[in-house]
Amino acid sequence: MANMTSITALSMERQHLTHKASEAEYIALYRDSQPGLNVYWNGFGDPPSLTYRAAFNDIEFNRRRQMTHALIKGRFVGGNLGWIMPEDLELFAAAFAKPLTRPTPRHEELLALIEREPLTIQQMKEETGMLVKEITPALHRLQEAFLIYEDQYDGEWDRGWHKFSDMFPDITLEKYTRHESLKILLRRFAYRLVCFDAKMAKSFYKLPDKDIKTAIAALVEDGILADTQYGYILSEDVSLLKTYTAKPPKSVFAMHRNDMLVKANEHWLKERYTHSYPDTMYYMLINGEFKGMVAGKFRYTPEVEDVMLDLAPEEAAAYKDEILQAVHCLCGENNEIRKYMGGTI
């Protein structure tokens, strides 16, 4: 019979936290985890990363994928930047596009310029006399509407903005409805997390409750998802879990805030782990469960103030070395961790 121990173990396996992914496995995991994000704060400007999952340097792997347009940039979840595989562009456009029904004169002027020829922001400034702070939000809104495309294929700052249909002439933005696209995305989401609820899906995709719940209900009605005492599980996984006997391996990970597991659980993590420090820096995943967080301040280098855990004192003492090592993995070996469970180290 399924239980949370076996569900957690299968999720860790599917997330490649129990064994690192080969290139083919990584591409499949990336597809299901889209949109890809870089390491929160530390990785600003870097390609996306599925931290801890790959048997190779996935930042460099994704840098090469950006260069060849095997990963493309857009504004998806909540209008935030992310990287997806181009074969899923129609899917993500259906789910996340925000049509521009009332364009302002600024939107219209910039769109007309870009439709004439690709331009950088500096060139737009010279052409229009607008300030960068006026141009940038207008471009972002046009980008959310899938009217223009920012061609960031390398780490350079001065990037060209193109008419979307010129960059992707074979893409049909109306290929899917949002309902159809969500059914596909939620099926992938369920496979990687094994068990989820509507709040987790909303936390990850930042789409309206009604849309998410309607798509989930349709998947249940189609027999693709099963509504269990633990949450929604793929029907095929309900059968698998009846004989699945693996247990979560002993493991400690400091998870940055752009990690898929953090994003999917963000709604309750933020409520449970409150503190008086400026930033929640990382969340601690211990044996497959979130058991605490790391507080401090993000500056040019992370300033780690305290590691706070939902562990009994003896258990926290037993895991201390592994936990500190996991935090150093993200914040850097040379950065001091000032406190552990409130006590000075």
Secondary structure, DSSP 8 states (H G I E B T S, - for coil): ---HHHHHHHHHHHTTSSS-B-HHHHHHHHHHH-SB---TTTTTTS----TTTBSS-HHHHHHHHHHTTSSEEEE-GGG-EEEE-GGGHHHHHHHH----SS--HHHHHHHHHHHHS-B-HHHHHHHH---HHHHHHHHHHHHHTTSEEEE--SS-SS-EEEEHHHH-TT--TTSS-HHHHHHHHHHHHHHHHSSB-HHHHHHHH---HHHHHHHHHHHHHTTSEEE-SSSEEEHHHHHHHTT------S-EEEEETTSHHHHHHHHHHHHH---SSSEEEEEEEETTEEEEEEEEEESSSEEEEEEEESS-HHHHHHHHHHHHHHHHHHH-TTS-EEEETTEE-
